[in-house]
């Protein structure tokens, strides 16, 4: 939850307002006036304009991290330059631009909320692309290989374990067809995820409905699906990417930084965030989800993908597919890479895939033709289809051979139907029903309900067969579009120790070093400003003390000191002292 | 040229698809032919393949790696697969890595191009047996006599040898081609024949003088052989597939060269003449009395100081002749064939022992230019007589094929085809003697089988050539190297299952150039196993680029 500048200043302990207003405005002022001053865009713009580049970079990081970030996250982001970070934050804290929500030194770091619009402008300026950008027309992920694999599975049946994991022979068959160039296992498992292939009686089989839907949907849903799949291990990553780029252009550098910050903020366990980000961006570019310019410095969403992510609408006709194949007199069909996926899928029903390659080679065989006829094709359909997709006139020997094979098909039929089996009470069976075997009657199509009603009236309880639920044949692309930002859990930030400009206070070290601070002050005769909880309430109060004596009692160290606020000697439990005021602030 | 207009597609397995109807087809084909092997050339898209052998063939004629890649890039529609580039590079790296040169005192010097390869080669157990002396870091010495076996062993482990030892010149022979044949016709080598001779001979240098010329049947391989003999001017041994082919060579030599009859020897079962040009058969060379006895006539290969050996139909070269060839690597060797495909898969042996392919031209191209006859292939499917159906259904697989092949309706169809081609010389070719006898009796035509004497065969062939006999019925003895220039119709009534080689050879019988279109009919009994084998042969012919049509004849058609 973002905090407003006024709320932030209101959270400052009252004694800090004086100090800070003196620091920022050059005079003591009320919290309201201080807040007003810190909301003055012109003043802030000037302050930011005068910042060193590294300080501005810290501000843009804080902006990208949402304005507030746990110290541990920030420390892990600047893992190798932590000292430089602290110096930058201290400089920003002195200007009242960055705060810390506590005294431990490991508390939430907060950017001045009124800086948001200014830092946003900086980010926008940094992402202002060159005018003459030339966009690369790179490779795009498509479903061509998926259609090939579906067709390969149709032609070469093989067995699988549970989970549709093929045995070695299955993998060997796929390798034989696809070679080592295509990542056959990835394609295979994607088809399993999309449920286009499944296990049936220990065999890998194609789900025709889903396979057809895959082909009908085309390449864009697949690219979107791959994009979302690549993000699925990181909650909200896809929406983050979408929010970062939208319809605009973003520098590759900034996209990488923003996603790196995202990983550091949400997945602290990931140590190689920068590598992952780089790989993911490259993947999205390879998929055709993102486009990059020829210099590989700028990135944008591919237009159709953006529309799909933004509106959820996918125009399947956007791709230009080739509509012709070459049918050789040798019964081979040569299918180019960008062939229409629906027709390509249909080829697999009547021809066997022999080799998947730049141009894939199918062969029309007796077995493939019989497979086609079994799956509902007619000879006429096959010949018409081949004639339509063929670049040249289909050779006489091809059509005649197919005809010969089709005519050689000997047909047998398995009749599906509903049958009534009754042992006693044959006299109550409607006379219209035909007894095809003793005690077995065939129920004509669509009359099942009528017969059940009739028998029910005659006092016969009819046990109907279990009907399996109808299977949704549509392909499941998973996450629905359009993308909507994931609802962030509301998080109340409570700062019991108060909010302080970053670097104004320093936490006390632990152990002997802490004691030493007081002993040095005693030796030097100097005074210290400490942050000490009030008795009973826990409220932090600031006290200027001159230490006199350090002693130990009951295992705890105490300091006896002269307190300038009360003008009396007081004893402080050193372990309860939260922090000290920084020397330079004190002197100023 | 837009990428989409480019005619070739390089596949990741090294095969190249070449679209024939592209405007740049011919240029692209000529560009890739030197470093690829033509696998098939059906009507629309031809398939070539890049293999280590094809790359070495290209390297042997001086083509560079960069040139190959540039040619592929120039005509390739898509990016070249990285694996293919790697394989070409690797094959190139192997070519020339091992050179064979002449040493002192009857030895040969093997030079390898790196110490690493020296270690790899010299530590190979099979190579070790050849080594006389090691001269590290990159040389070793082998005896002269193992030249062939050494090359053969190296190619088996993936290294071709750049053989620069040279050749023994052989005894000199004055050999000149005539401008006008003895039969009075003008004669000269055609352009592609001249190119083939030049490619092989290579100016008489060390790089030439060994290799294979691939030309389709009827394209004049014999003429090319004579062209090479005219370059070599030396004693020559010619090895053929059968006696008829021997006689054909003799007749061609007499007709087209100035050789005298006394210069030409026939070394066959009938005659044992050894003369400056001797023609023999593989059969006689590999003849032996028993399985363990020595080959009695193999010494013919060393009987004279031959300067050139010509292997006709090199794709059927038998293994013992291969072995003998390993011993005569110092002789120039020319292989002639219509196809490099060997049913036994010994293409590598042909490469290492005879030599690399040095000339190749697709059948279809010569047909288009009129150098060989245009051929139409037609499969006629015919039914079974009712009484044969039961016999067929109850027979074993092998017998079923024979029953289908000997379908008596084929006799009627063959007769009808002959009637429809009344003015054409017709060959009827078959596998089963009984069937052929039956057809011969029906057609009242002479029959040539393995049992026919060579004398009678020659007489019948000559009568057929003269047109005295309009129909000749032949068994598989006529598959090879019989020149029957006027046959324009062939009817194949039965064949050896799906043999591609047989199909090519049988079709080759009618490909000698002529004005009319040649027709090749195959008779097949429908809905039988013969149809399945016929389909394989159909695919082969379609792969070669012949238009193949199928006709179905019903019982009514047969009776009409």
Interface residues (C-beta under 8 A of the other chain):
Chain A: X179 X180 X181 X326 X328 X329 X330 X331 X332 X334 X337 X355 X357 X358 X359 X366 X391 X392 X395 X396 X397 X400 X401 X404 X408
Chain B: X9 X10 X11 X12 X13 X17 X19 X21 X40 X42 X43 X44 X45 X78 X81 X83 X379 X381 X526 X527 X531 X532 X535 X538 X539 X542 X543 X547 X548 X549 X550 X552
